[in-house]
Amino acid sequence: MVAQDLTVSIDAMGGDAGPGVVVAALARSVLRHPKVNYLLHGDEAVLKPLVARRSKLEGRVEIRHAPERVRMEEKPSQALRRGRNTSMWHAIESVAKGEAQVAISAGNTGALMAMSMFQLHTIEGIDRPAIASVWPTKRGQTVVLDVGANVESDAQQLADFAVMGEAFARAVLGLERPSVGLLNVGAEDVKGHDAVKGAAQILRNVKLPMEFAGFVEGDDIAEGTVDVVVTDGFTGNIALKTAEGTAKLVVHFLRSALKRSLLGRLGAVLASGALNALRRKLDPRTSNGGIFLGLAGVVVKSHGSTDALGFACALDMAIDMAKAGVIPKIIADHAEVARLVAETHADSGAAI
């Protein structure tokens, strides 16, 4: 391989479509990122001919043989016990060893999180990692987390997610002071359960490079009311899947309406430029890539059912993450939250 600035480690066997989609995505990625190399982990007998057929990949891709793969239905505990010879394990291991700066997989989410935590560990003081996703909004882009890693989260964990999200927004989206909101059933202070109220109390008092906007509601995500939306993984994952389904429904209704009559088909031709722009905006593949934040290493999860375009977009996100230096920002900002929480607990003890 020619020496390059950055190396991406890829689980080539994960996902529903398999290595063909991954290699096709790499053919797109090498053109977008001329100073990036790729470590491709998986069955060499399968991967070698796929890579050889694409001359663009010559000298940019190194295949690392991994004889096994993590099944999509496999439990995280099972994958962790037996997974040392899988492509997913090897992809993460390359980051742990410093051979690559970021790992990416379209495989089993739970297994990927378990293996990542085991090999990379969490940032000191971070209890649980979160999965962050970047959503298109009326104002541009909004970071939403957690979208699936943690079914339940307490006040401290939600505050940690806010730190991760604002650090990501500053590093990757280039926002100097991102606005942060806690997803709730209403914007009023009296609404919501104890976890979101407790997280709000913490975030109102910390001195971080962000603007805490209090509580936001579900429709605020699409509006782009804040730059970072914080919630637990149960709620966030439902919101994510609902948004993806709604986007597909809108495209389906629009296509059906335009095909219904000759006049509609003529209108579609005349408005093809605007319709194509709308289709690109609503295409979930262009926002593909969930980022595991809170780990002491960079890992990105691609949608398991995505195609080459979607995986290429996830590769874009992985490369942006690796270049941005998010982890040092999370470490520094989390120290401020930990200081405030410690002081609060000390004051409470003194009062008693």
KATAPE-V519883 format. One line per field, one symbol per residue. ss: DSSP state (~ for helix, > for strand, _ for the rest). phi: phi as a letter, one per 20 degrees, with the letter a starting at -180 (. if undefined). psi: psi as a letter, one per 20 degrees, with the letter a starting at -180 (. if undefined). A space follows every 10 residues. Layout:
# KATAPE-V519883
ss->???
phi->???
psi->???
This chain:
# KATAPE-V519883
ss->_____>>>>> >_______~~ ~~~~~~~~~~ ~~___>>>>> >>_~~~~~~~ ~~__~~~___ >>>>>__>__ _____~~~~~ ~~~~~>~~~~ ~~~~~~____ _>>>>___~~ ~~~~~~~~~~ _>_______> >>>>>>____ >>>>>_____ ____~~~~~~ ~~~~~~~~~~ ~~_____>>> >>>_______ ___~~~~~~~ ~~~~~____> >>>>>>_~~~ ~~~____>>> __~~~~~~~~ ~~~~~~~~~~ ~~~~~~~~~_ _~~~~~~~~~ _~~~~~~~~~ ~~_~~~~__> >>>_>__>>> >______~~~ ~~~~~~~~~~ ~~~~_~~~~~ ~~~~~~~~~~ ~~~~~~~~~~ ~_
phi->.ffcebcddc ffdenfenfg ffffffffff ffcfdcdcdd drfffefgff fffdffefmd cdedfcfcce ffeffgffff fdefdeffgf ffgffgenfc ebdbbdegff ffffffffed mefgnefcfc ddcddfcfeq ccecbedqec fcbeffffff ffffffffff feemefcfec cefbeaefff eoefffffff ffffdedcfb deenecdgff fffmgcecdd beffffffff ffffffffff ffffffffef bfffffffff dgffffffff feffffdfpe eedoeeadcc degfdfdfff fffffgffff ffeemfggff gfffffffff ffffffffff ff
psi->qpprhqpppp oiirrhiahg gghhhhhghh hhnikprppo paohhghghg hhiohhipii pppopoirqp qhjpqghghh gjjhjqhggh ghhhghijhq iqqqqjaogg gggghghghh rrqpiogprq pqqpqprhie qpppqqkiho hqpaggghhg hgggghgghg ggikpgnqqp qppririqhi qrrhghgghg gghhiqnqmr opjbqrrgih ghhkhrhppp rrhgghhggg hggghgghgg gggggghhih rghghghhgh khghhhgggh hioihijqop poqiqkrppp oqphjrahgg hhhhhggggg ghhhlhghgg gghhhgghgg gghghghhhh h.
